[in-house]
Amino acid sequence: MLEAKGKVEVTSSSQEFGDAHEVLVVDYSGPQVQVCFNAGYVIDFLSAVETERVGLEFKDEVSQALMRPVGAEQYDYLYVIM
């Protein structure tokens, strides 16, 4: 869940691995929204990217999102996640 106060709450639930909950500081000042992604796809992107910061862009809670590395001029790619 992206909160309007500059943080994101990341939760995950798996029968195999159990539950996880983290709160991360983000550069976000919009309204509170809740988006859901397959964790495997997010992990695929985060495992491949070599920057410490990533961008997440989306139109609304039900549309696809774009993930991209931040601060990596040598990389010219987007990752579309649905």
Buried (B, 14 or more C-beta within 10 A) or exposed (E): EBBEEEEBEEEEEEEEEEEEEEEEEBEBEEEEBEBEBEBEBBEBBEEEBEEEEBBBEBEEEEEEBEBBBEEBEEBEEEBEBE
